[in-house]
Amino acid sequence: MDSGTLYPLLRRLEKQSILISEWETEGSKPRKYYKRTEFGTEIYEELKKQWEFMQSSMNLMLQG
């Protein structure tokens, strides 16, 4: 994945309160870490349910 795609997406998810970020300044190079918020986990669980429903529906259609 291109960094020009990944980092704008991470920043957008952070603005939507789905992720939070923290800088780690120890070590030779500062690094930014992202973590899912409680709201982000709720979103994830809902999307997972929708995916599982769609997957089971597709399996039923394919089985005839």
C-alpha positions as CSV (number, residue, x, y, z in Angstrom):
1,M,0.0,0.0,0.0
2,D,1.3,3.4,-0.9
3,S,2.0,5.8,2.0
4,G,0.0,8.5,0.1
5,T,-3.0,6.2,0.6
6,L,-2.4,4.8,4.0
7,Y,-1.6,7.9,6.1
8,P,-4.5,10.1,4.8
9,L,-6.8,7.2,5.7
10,L,-5.4,6.9,9.2
11,R,-5.7,10.7,9.7
12,R,-9.3,10.6,8.5
13,L,-10.1,7.7,10.9
14,E,-8.5,9.7,13.7
15,K,-10.7,12.8,12.9
16,Q,-13.8,10.5,13.1
17,S,-12.7,9.3,16.5
18,I,-12.3,5.7,15.3
19,L,-8.5,5.8,16.0
20,I,-6.2,7.6,18.4
21,S,-2.5,8.1,17.9
22,E,0.5,8.3,20.1
23,W,4.0,9.4,19.4
24,E,6.9,7.3,20.7
25,T,10.0,9.4,20.9
26,E,12.3,6.9,22.5
27,G,14.8,5.4,20.1
28,S,16.6,6.8,17.1
29,K,13.5,7.7,15.2
30,P,10.1,9.0,16.5
31,R,7.2,6.7,15.6
32,K,3.5,7.3,15.6
33,Y,1.2,4.4,16.7
34,Y,-2.5,4.1,16.1
35,K,-5.0,2.4,18.3
36,R,-8.7,1.7,17.9
37,T,-11.0,3.7,20.3
38,E,-14.0,2.2,22.0
39,F,-16.1,3.9,19.3
40,G,-13.8,2.3,16.7
41,T,-14.3,-1.1,18.2
42,E,-18.1,-0.6,18.1
43,I,-17.8,0.3,14.4
44,Y,-15.6,-2.7,13.7
45,E,-18.0,-5.1,15.4
46,E,-20.9,-3.7,13.4
47,L,-19.0,-3.9,10.1
48,K,-17.9,-7.5,11.0
49,K,-21.6,-8.5,11.5
50,Q,-22.6,-7.0,8.2
51,W,-19.7,-8.8,6.4
52,E,-20.6,-12.2,8.0
53,F,-24.3,-11.7,7.0
54,M,-23.3,-10.9,3.4
55,Q,-20.9,-13.8,3.4
56,S,-23.5,-16.3,4.6
57,S,-26.0,-14.9,2.1
58,M,-23.5,-15.3,-0.8
59,N,-22.8,-18.9,0.4
60,L,-26.5,-19.7,0.3
61,M,-26.9,-18.3,-3.2
62,L,-23.9,-20.2,-4.4
63,Q,-25.1,-23.5,-2.9
64,G,-28.3,-23.1,-4.9
